[in-house]
Amino acid sequence: MKKARGMTRGDILHTDVLVIGSGIAGASAALQASKSGLKVLVVNKSSRIEESNTFYAQGGIVSLGRNDAPVLLVADIIEKGDGTSDPKAVEVLAGEGKELVERILIEELAIPFTRNAPDELDYAQEAGHSRRRILHVQDTTGRTIEERFVAALKKRKSVTLLADHTAVDLLTVPHHSKNPIAYYRSPACIGAYILDNKTGKVRSVFASTTVLATGGCGAVFLYTSNPRESIGDGYAMALRAGARIVNMEYIQFHPTSLYHRDSEGFLISETVRGEGGRLKTRDGRTFMEKYSPRRDLAPRDEVTRAIYEEMIATNTPYVLLDLASYAKSDVKKRFPNIYKTCRLYGIDISKEPIPVVPAAHYCCGGVLVDDWGQTTLPGLYAVGEVSCTGVHGANRLASTSLLEGLVWGTRAGRRIAERFEPAIPVKPSEIHLWYYPRKEEEIDPALIQQDWLTIRSTLWNYAGIIRTRKRLERAKADLEYLLHRIEKFYREAQMDAEIVGLRNGILVALMITRAALSNPVSRGAHFRKD
């Protein structure tokens, strides 16, 4: 196999595969591609290469438990997706997932999944699953997986990891071509503009294949379980590049994040309810029996709306999640991270209930891909939450996201290696390198903060858990007005990661709002009350 030329010339970088994002999906793609001898560059806009939604995933990863089978997992996923999941994609996940978990996570990365005995894995129960099939590392599954993946990538000579680098835009032809004849060719992605956050320098990175693995967009909402970096950069870049994006109205809200004035979206895993936790009003009444025959183990969208309705009915800003009264296991041992974190805020979950509130958690839509992660734009793949494989439909089944990232990341890496062409479709000399006039005036952080507050408040209040046509129309009008101001701000301000993120965030907010407004049918995570 021929390899692309290797790496630097002035403001230009060359690599075989550019991976934007380093969570389980991006790391899986990078690891698999590097095994075929390809040069891989992985970038992350955070100063920590491990920073990702994967790092904060508590509950676990779906496998197949005892008395389980792929057909049962398929049925659960399609049921919780409200009948809109792609059956073929679901079968890929259920058919390949267990083998990849065992081969990559257990054998290759030696993930120390919790066990009941030396030869017996512990399978947890989560809402919406008909079997106990969730593998976990106590309640820090994602962190352990992420750290092991990064450690494995650091050992590979063909992989370069760049933290503190922000993808500004995808490089595409003919859009970025100097040659007018290129406009007769089919569009293709040939890399990306990458900003060094420390120096402010933007390089043109040319790659035979680019992989978007930028995660989700929960942080465009006022309340979220996601890290603040999760603002949907990949969706925005893909849209500007011309890739097809679908199902952005299906924003799943996690029903239980910690409610405390000093806590910012700390997630209380669904496995807490799987281990017996019950939801109650502030005066101690259980209420899920009013909303679902599955009670506290109902699908996320039903639990979220139930909590929201109870908060409105009782005029309170939160409800209670009582694990102490119903726990099936040692709370401190089963949920050490949740126990430790809640204790920091003066809450002993082994003795008292946890105040919780819903928060934006997962985007079931995204950049449309096939069974191998290929988008509708040649040269561009997308894996993980930024993609829409069709697995989740209108509502994601708990703990399937890490498995989807592993499966599609690995499949994408394999397909990229199989079809690798060492040359991009144009010469770098034919492409406009990054040009951005140097501005003397610095960005006022107050403007950035106020615009973000407007975006997040607008989405939460008008395009959040329960939507109406009037609310969505108001959100659309307000956000479209703000879009023009932010685009002007972007053109006039100094190049900076904050303004790049703001530009992406407003576009993602409009994607969600427009998709929700155009779909009058309540289904899964999209609920219209007109």
C-alpha positions as CSV (number, residue, x, y, z in Angstrom):
1,M,0.0,0.0,0.0
2,K,1.4,3.4,-0.9
3,K,1.5,6.0,1.8
4,A,0.9,9.7,1.5
5,R,3.8,12.0,1.8
6,G,4.6,12.9,5.2
7,M,3.9,15.7,7.3
8,T,5.0,19.4,7.2
9,R,5.7,22.2,4.8
10,G,5.2,25.7,6.1
11,D,1.5,26.3,6.9
12,I,0.6,23.0,5.2
13,L,0.3,19.5,6.8
14,H,-0.2,16.3,4.9
15,T,-1.6,13.1,6.3
16,D,-3.3,10.0,5.1
17,V,-6.2,10.2,7.6
18,L,-7.3,13.3,9.5
19,V,-9.5,12.4,12.5
20,I,-11.2,15.4,14.2
21,G,-12.1,14.3,17.7
22,S,-10.7,11.7,20.0
23,G,-13.6,9.9,21.8
24,I,-14.3,6.2,21.4
25,A,-15.4,6.6,17.8
26,G,-12.5,8.8,16.6
27,A,-10.0,6.7,18.6
28,S,-11.4,3.5,17.1
29,A,-11.1,4.8,13.6
30,A,-7.6,6.1,14.2
31,L,-6.4,2.8,15.8
32,Q,-7.9,0.7,13.0
33,A,-6.5,2.8,10.2
34,S,-3.1,2.9,11.8
35,K,-2.9,-0.9,11.9
36,S,-2.9,-0.8,8.1
37,G,0.1,1.4,8.1
38,L,-1.7,4.7,7.4
39,K,-0.4,8.0,8.8
40,V,-3.1,9.3,11.1
41,L,-3.4,12.8,12.6
42,V,-5.9,13.1,15.5
43,V,-6.9,16.7,16.6
44,N,-8.9,17.8,19.7
45,K,-9.8,21.4,20.5
46,S,-9.4,20.8,24.2
47,S,-6.1,21.1,25.9
48,R,-6.5,17.5,27.0
49,I,-6.5,14.9,24.2
50,E,-8.8,12.7,26.4
51,E,-11.5,15.4,26.6
52,S,-14.7,14.0,25.0
53,N,-18.2,12.9,25.8
54,T,-16.8,9.4,26.0
55,F,-14.7,10.5,29.0
56,Y,-17.8,11.4,31.0
57,A,-19.9,8.3,30.1
58,Q,-20.9,6.6,33.3
59,G,-23.3,3.9,32.7
60,G,-21.5,1.5,30.4
61,I,-21.5,-0.2,27.0
62,V,-24.0,-2.6,25.6
63,S,-22.8,-6.1,24.9
64,L,-24.9,-9.3,25.1
65,G,-25.5,-10.7,28.6
66,R,-26.6,-14.1,29.8
67,N,-29.8,-15.4,28.2
68,D,-29.4,-12.7,25.5
69,A,-29.2,-12.7,21.8
70,P,-28.7,-10.2,18.9
71,V,-32.4,-10.5,17.9
72,L,-33.4,-9.4,21.4
73,L,-31.1,-6.4,21.3
74,V,-32.4,-5.5,17.8
75,A,-36.0,-5.5,19.1
76,D,-35.2,-3.3,22.1
77,I,-33.4,-0.7,20.0
78,I,-36.1,-0.5,17.3
79,E,-38.8,-0.3,20.0
80,K,-37.1,2.5,21.9
81,G,-36.3,4.3,18.6
82,D,-40.1,4.5,18.1
83,G,-40.0,2.5,14.9
84,T,-37.8,4.9,13.0
85,S,-34.4,3.1,13.4
86,D,-32.8,1.7,10.2
87,P,-33.1,-2.1,10.7
88,K,-30.0,-2.8,8.7
89,A,-27.9,-0.5,10.8
90,V,-29.3,-2.0,14.0
91,E,-28.4,-5.5,12.8
92,V,-24.8,-4.3,12.2
93,L,-24.6,-3.0,15.7
94,A,-26.1,-6.1,17.3
95,G,-24.3,-8.5,15.1
96,E,-20.8,-7.1,15.4
97,G,-20.8,-5.3,18.8
98,K,-20.1,-8.2,21.2
99,E,-17.2,-9.5,19.1
100,L,-15.6,-6.0,19.0
101,V,-16.1,-5.4,22.7
102,E,-14.3,-8.7,23.5
103,R,-11.5,-8.3,20.9
104,I,-10.7,-4.7,21.2
105,L,-11.9,-3.6,24.7
106,I,-11.3,-6.7,26.7
107,E,-8.4,-8.4,24.9
108,E,-6.5,-5.6,23.3
109,L,-7.1,-2.7,25.7
110,A,-7.6,-4.8,28.8
111,I,-10.6,-2.7,30.0
112,P,-11.2,-3.9,33.6
113,F,-14.9,-4.3,33.4
114,T,-16.6,-5.0,36.8
115,R,-16.9,-8.7,37.6
116,N,-19.0,-10.7,40.0
117,A,-16.2,-13.4,40.0
118,P,-12.9,-13.7,38.2
119,D,-14.6,-15.5,35.2
120,E,-18.0,-13.7,35.4
121,L,-18.6,-10.2,34.0
122,D,-21.2,-8.1,35.8
123,Y,-24.0,-7.1,33.4
124,A,-26.1,-4.0,34.6
125,Q,-29.7,-3.3,33.8
126,E,-30.8,0.0,32.2
127,A,-34.1,1.5,31.2
128,G,-35.5,0.2,28.0
129,H,-33.5,-3.0,28.0
130,S,-35.2,-6.4,28.2
131,R,-32.0,-8.0,29.6
132,R,-29.1,-7.2,31.9
133,R,-26.5,-6.5,29.2
134,I,-24.5,-3.4,30.1
135,L,-20.8,-3.9,30.8
136,H,-19.3,-1.2,33.1
137,V,-16.3,-0.2,35.1
138,Q,-18.1,0.8,38.2
139,D,-19.6,4.1,37.2
140,T,-16.6,5.5,35.3
141,T,-16.8,3.3,32.2
142,G,-16.2,6.0,29.6
143,R,-13.2,7.5,31.4
144,T,-11.5,4.1,31.6
145,I,-12.1,3.3,27.9
146,E,-11.0,6.7,26.8
147,E,-7.7,6.6,28.8
148,R,-6.9,3.1,27.5
149,F,-7.6,4.2,23.8
150,V,-5.4,7.3,24.1
151,A,-2.6,5.2,25.7
152,A,-2.8,2.7,22.8
153,L,-2.7,5.5,20.2
154,K,0.3,7.1,21.8
155,K,2.3,3.9,21.3
156,R,1.7,3.9,17.6
157,K,4.4,5.6,15.6
158,S,2.1,6.3,12.7
159,V,-0.3,8.3,14.9
160,T,0.1,12.0,15.8
161,L,-2.1,13.5,18.5
162,L,-2.7,17.2,18.5
163,A,-4.5,18.7,21.5
164,D,-5.5,22.4,21.7
165,H,-6.2,22.6,18.0
166,T,-9.6,23.6,16.7
167,A,-11.0,22.6,13.3
168,V,-12.3,25.8,11.7
169,D,-13.8,24.4,8.5
170,L,-13.5,21.4,6.2
171,L,-11.4,21.8,3.1
172,T,-13.4,20.9,0.0
173,V,-13.2,21.0,-3.8
174,P,-14.4,22.8,-5.7
175,H,-15.3,25.4,-3.0
176,H,-11.7,26.1,-2.0
177,S,-10.1,25.6,-5.4
178,K,-8.3,28.4,-7.2
179,N,-9.0,26.6,-10.5
180,P,-12.4,27.6,-12.1
181,I,-12.4,24.3,-14.1
182,A,-12.7,22.4,-10.7
183,Y,-16.3,23.5,-10.5
184,Y,-17.1,20.9,-13.1
185,R,-15.9,18.1,-10.8
186,S,-17.8,16.3,-8.1
187,P,-17.4,17.8,-4.6
188,A,-15.0,16.1,-2.2
189,C,-13.5,16.7,1.2
190,I,-9.7,17.0,1.1
191,G,-8.9,17.9,4.7
192,A,-9.5,20.9,7.0
193,Y,-8.3,24.2,8.3
194,I,-6.9,23.7,11.8
195,L,-6.3,26.5,14.3
196,D,-3.5,26.2,16.9
197,N,-5.3,27.6,19.9
198,K,-2.1,28.8,21.5
199,T,-0.5,30.7,18.6
200,G,-3.6,31.7,16.6
201,K,-2.0,30.2,13.5
202,V,-4.2,28.3,11.1
203,R,-2.8,25.5,8.9
204,S,-4.3,23.8,5.9
205,V,-4.3,20.1,6.6
206,F,-4.5,18.0,3.5
207,A,-5.8,14.4,3.9
208,S,-6.8,11.6,1.6
209,T,-9.7,10.9,4.1
210,T,-11.1,13.1,6.8
211,V,-13.1,11.6,9.7
212,L,-15.5,13.7,11.8
213,A,-15.7,12.4,15.3
214,T,-16.6,15.7,17.1
215,G,-19.3,14.4,19.3
216,G,-22.7,15.9,20.0
217,C,-24.3,19.3,20.6
218,G,-25.8,19.1,24.1
219,A,-24.0,22.3,25.2
220,V,-26.1,24.5,22.9
221,F,-28.9,24.0,25.5
222,L,-28.9,25.8,28.8
223,Y,-28.9,22.6,30.9
224,T,-26.8,19.7,29.6
225,S,-25.0,16.6,30.8
226,N,-22.3,17.2,28.1
227,P,-19.0,19.1,28.6
228,R,-19.2,22.7,27.5
229,E,-17.1,21.8,24.4
230,S,-20.0,19.8,23.0
231,I,-21.5,22.5,20.8
232,G,-21.9,20.6,17.5
233,D,-18.8,21.8,15.6
234,G,-19.0,18.8,13.3
235,Y,-22.6,19.3,12.3
236,A,-21.9,22.9,11.4
237,M,-18.7,22.1,9.4
238,A,-20.5,19.3,7.5
239,L,-23.4,21.5,6.7
240,R,-21.2,24.2,5.3
241,A,-19.3,21.6,3.3
242,G,-22.5,20.2,1.7
243,A,-22.9,16.9,3.5
244,R,-26.4,15.7,4.2
245,I,-27.7,16.1,7.8
246,V,-30.9,14.4,9.1
247,N,-33.1,14.0,12.2
248,M,-31.7,17.0,14.2
249,E,-35.1,17.4,15.9
250,Y,-34.5,14.2,17.9
251,I,-32.5,15.7,20.8
252,Q,-32.6,13.2,23.7
253,F,-32.8,14.7,27.2
254,H,-31.3,12.7,30.0
255,P,-33.9,12.6,32.8
256,T,-31.5,12.9,35.7
257,S,-28.7,15.3,36.1
258,L,-27.7,16.6,39.5
259,Y,-29.6,19.7,40.6
260,H,-27.3,22.0,42.6
261,R,-26.3,25.6,42.1
262,D,-22.6,24.8,42.1
263,S,-22.9,21.7,39.8
264,E,-22.8,22.0,36.0
265,G,-24.6,19.1,34.5
266,F,-23.2,16.2,36.5
267,L,-25.0,13.1,35.2
268,I,-26.8,10.6,37.5
269,S,-26.6,7.4,35.4
270,E,-29.7,5.5,34.4
271,T,-28.2,2.5,36.1
272,V,-29.1,4.2,39.4
273,R,-32.7,3.4,38.5
274,G,-31.7,0.1,37.1
275,E,-30.4,-0.7,40.6
276,G,-33.7,0.2,42.2
277,G,-33.7,4.0,42.4
278,R,-37.2,5.6,42.3
279,L,-38.3,9.0,41.2
280,K,-40.3,11.1,43.7
281,T,-41.7,14.5,44.1
282,R,-40.2,16.8,46.8
283,D,-42.9,15.7,49.2
284,G,-41.9,12.0,48.8
285,R,-44.5,10.7,46.3
286,T,-43.5,8.3,43.5
287,F,-45.0,9.3,40.2
288,M,-43.7,7.3,37.3
289,E,-46.6,4.8,37.7
290,K,-48.8,7.6,36.3
291,Y,-46.9,7.8,33.1
292,S,-45.7,4.4,32.1
293,P,-46.3,0.7,32.9
294,R,-42.5,0.3,33.1
295,R,-42.5,3.0,35.8
296,D,-38.9,4.1,36.6
297,L,-37.4,1.9,33.8
298,A,-39.4,3.6,31.1
299,P,-37.5,5.0,28.0
300,R,-35.7,8.2,28.5
301,D,-38.1,10.4,26.6
302,E,-41.0,9.3,28.7
303,V,-39.2,9.7,32.0
304,T,-37.9,13.1,31.0
305,R,-41.4,14.4,30.1
306,A,-42.8,12.9,33.3
307,I,-40.3,14.8,35.4
308,Y,-40.9,18.0,33.4
309,E,-44.7,17.6,33.9
310,E,-44.3,17.0,37.6
311,M,-42.0,20.0,38.0
312,I,-44.6,22.2,36.3
313,A,-47.5,20.7,38.4
314,T,-45.7,21.1,41.7
315,N,-44.0,24.4,40.8
316,T,-40.6,23.1,41.8
317,P,-37.3,23.2,39.9
318,Y,-36.4,19.6,40.5
319,V,-37.6,16.2,41.6
320,L,-35.9,13.5,43.8
321,L,-34.2,10.3,42.8
322,D,-34.3,8.0,45.8
323,L,-31.7,5.2,45.7
324,A,-31.1,4.9,49.4
325,S,-34.5,3.4,50.1
326,Y,-34.4,0.9,47.3
327,A,-30.8,0.0,46.5
328,K,-30.1,-3.6,45.4
329,S,-26.4,-3.3,46.1
330,D,-23.8,-1.4,48.1
331,V,-24.3,2.2,46.9
332,K,-20.8,3.3,47.7
333,K,-19.2,0.3,45.9
334,R,-21.6,0.3,42.9
335,F,-21.5,4.0,42.2
336,P,-18.2,5.3,43.7
337,N,-17.9,8.3,41.4
338,I,-21.5,9.4,41.8
339,Y,-21.3,8.9,45.6
340,K,-18.0,10.9,45.8
341,T,-19.3,13.8,43.6
342,C,-22.6,14.1,45.4
343,R,-20.8,14.2,48.7
344,L,-18.8,17.2,47.4
345,Y,-22.2,19.0,47.3
346,G,-23.3,17.8,50.7
347,I,-25.5,14.9,49.5
348,D,-25.0,11.4,50.8
349,I,-26.8,9.1,48.3
350,S,-26.6,6.1,50.6
351,K,-28.8,7.9,53.1
352,E,-30.9,10.5,51.2
353,P,-32.4,11.1,47.8
354,I,-30.7,13.1,45.0
355,P,-32.2,16.3,43.6
356,V,-32.3,15.8,39.8
357,V,-33.5,17.7,36.7
358,P,-33.5,16.8,33.0
359,A,-30.7,18.0,30.8
360,A,-29.9,17.9,27.0
361,H,-27.9,14.7,26.6
362,Y,-27.7,13.1,23.1
363,C,-28.4,14.0,19.5
364,C,-30.0,11.0,17.7
365,G,-29.6,12.7,14.3
366,G,-26.5,14.1,12.6
367,V,-24.4,13.7,9.5
368,L,-26.0,10.9,7.4
369,V,-23.6,8.0,6.9
370,D,-23.8,4.5,5.5
371,D,-22.9,1.2,7.3
372,W,-19.2,2.1,7.0
373,G,-19.4,5.7,8.2
374,Q,-19.1,7.2,4.7
375,T,-21.0,10.5,4.4
376,T,-22.7,11.8,1.3
377,L,-19.6,13.9,0.6
378,P,-16.7,11.8,-0.9
379,G,-13.6,11.9,1.2
380,L,-15.5,12.5,4.4
381,Y,-16.5,10.0,7.1
382,A,-18.4,10.6,10.3
383,V,-18.5,8.4,13.4
384,G,-20.0,8.6,16.8
385,E,-22.6,11.1,17.9
386,V,-21.9,13.6,15.1
387,S,-23.1,10.9,12.7
388,C,-26.5,9.5,12.0
389,T,-26.2,5.8,11.3
390,G,-29.9,5.2,11.7
391,V,-29.4,3.0,14.8
392,H,-31.1,5.4,17.2
393,G,-34.1,6.5,15.2
394,A,-36.1,9.0,17.2
395,N,-34.8,8.0,20.6
396,R,-31.5,6.3,21.7
397,L,-31.6,3.2,23.8
398,A,-29.4,3.6,26.9
399,S,-25.7,2.7,26.6
400,T,-25.8,2.0,22.8
401,S,-23.8,5.1,22.0
402,L,-20.4,3.8,23.1
403,L,-21.0,0.6,21.2
404,E,-22.0,2.5,18.1
405,G,-18.8,4.6,18.3
406,L,-16.7,1.4,18.7
407,V,-18.5,-0.4,15.8
408,W,-18.6,2.4,13.3
409,G,-15.2,3.8,14.2
410,T,-13.6,0.4,13.6
411,R,-15.6,-0.2,10.4
412,A,-14.7,3.2,9.1
413,G,-11.0,2.7,9.8
414,R,-11.2,-0.7,8.0
415,R,-13.0,0.7,5.0
416,I,-10.6,3.7,4.8
417,A,-7.7,1.4,4.7
418,E,-9.3,-0.9,2.1
419,R,-10.1,1.9,-0.3
420,F,-7.1,4.2,0.4
421,E,-5.8,6.3,-2.4
422,P,-2.6,8.2,-1.5
423,A,-3.4,11.3,-3.5
424,I,-6.1,13.9,-2.9
425,P,-8.1,14.8,-6.1
426,V,-6.2,18.1,-6.6
427,K,-2.8,19.6,-6.0
428,P,-2.4,21.6,-2.8
429,S,-1.0,24.4,-5.0
430,E,-4.5,24.7,-6.5
431,I,-6.2,25.3,-3.2
432,H,-6.6,28.6,-1.4
433,L,-4.5,28.4,1.8
434,W,-5.9,30.0,4.9
435,Y,-6.2,33.7,4.7
436,Y,-7.6,35.8,7.5
437,P,-6.5,39.4,7.8
438,R,-4.9,40.2,11.1
439,K,-7.2,42.2,13.4
440,E,-5.9,44.5,16.0
441,E,-9.0,44.6,18.2
442,E,-9.3,41.7,20.7
443,I,-12.6,39.8,21.2
444,D,-14.7,41.1,24.1
445,P,-15.6,38.0,26.2
446,A,-18.8,39.6,27.4
447,L,-20.1,39.6,23.8
448,I,-19.3,35.9,23.5
449,Q,-21.0,35.0,26.8
450,Q,-24.1,37.0,26.1
451,D,-24.6,35.5,22.7
452,W,-24.2,32.0,24.2
453,L,-26.7,32.8,26.9
454,T,-29.2,33.9,24.2
455,I,-28.6,30.7,22.2
456,R,-28.9,28.3,25.1
457,S,-31.9,30.0,26.8
458,T,-33.7,30.2,23.5
459,L,-33.3,26.5,22.7
460,W,-34.1,25.5,26.3
461,N,-37.3,27.5,26.5
462,Y,-38.6,27.3,23.0
463,A,-37.1,24.1,21.4
464,G,-36.5,21.9,24.5
465,I,-38.4,19.1,26.1
466,I,-41.9,20.1,25.1
467,R,-42.3,22.1,21.9
468,T,-45.0,24.1,20.2
469,R,-45.3,25.7,16.8
470,K,-45.4,29.2,18.3
471,R,-42.3,28.6,20.5
472,L,-40.4,27.2,17.6
473,E,-41.3,30.0,15.3
474,R,-40.1,32.5,18.0
475,A,-36.9,30.6,18.4
476,K,-36.3,30.5,14.6
477,A,-36.8,34.3,14.3
478,D,-34.6,35.1,17.2
479,L,-31.8,32.8,16.2
480,E,-31.8,33.9,12.5
481,Y,-31.4,37.5,13.7
482,L,-28.5,36.5,15.9
483,L,-26.9,34.4,13.1
484,H,-26.4,37.6,11.0
485,R,-24.8,39.4,13.9
486,I,-22.5,36.5,14.8
487,E,-21.4,36.0,11.1
488,K,-20.5,39.7,11.0
489,F,-18.7,39.3,14.4
490,Y,-16.8,36.3,13.0
491,R,-15.6,38.2,9.9
492,E,-14.4,41.3,12.0
493,A,-12.9,39.7,15.1
494,Q,-9.5,38.2,15.6
495,M,-9.3,34.5,14.8
496,D,-9.9,32.6,18.0
497,A,-11.4,29.3,19.1
498,E,-14.2,31.0,21.0
499,I,-15.5,32.9,18.0
500,V,-15.2,29.7,15.8
501,G,-17.3,27.8,18.4
502,L,-19.9,30.6,18.6
503,R,-20.3,30.6,14.8
504,N,-20.8,26.8,14.9
505,G,-23.2,26.9,17.8
506,I,-25.7,29.4,16.3
507,L,-25.8,27.3,13.1
508,V,-26.4,24.1,15.1
509,A,-29.2,25.8,17.2
510,L,-30.9,26.8,13.9
511,M,-30.6,23.2,12.5
512,I,-32.4,21.8,15.6
513,T,-35.1,24.5,15.5
514,R,-35.8,24.3,11.8
515,A,-35.9,20.5,11.9
516,A,-38.3,20.6,14.9
517,L,-40.5,23.2,13.3
518,S,-40.8,21.2,10.0
519,N,-41.8,18.0,11.8
520,P,-45.3,18.2,13.3
521,V,-45.3,14.6,14.4
522,S,-44.4,13.8,18.0
523,R,-42.1,10.8,18.0
524,G,-39.4,9.6,20.4
525,A,-37.3,12.5,21.7
526,H,-39.3,15.1,19.6
527,F,-42.5,16.1,21.4
528,R,-44.9,18.6,19.9
529,K,-47.7,20.0,22.0
530,D,-49.6,22.3,19.6
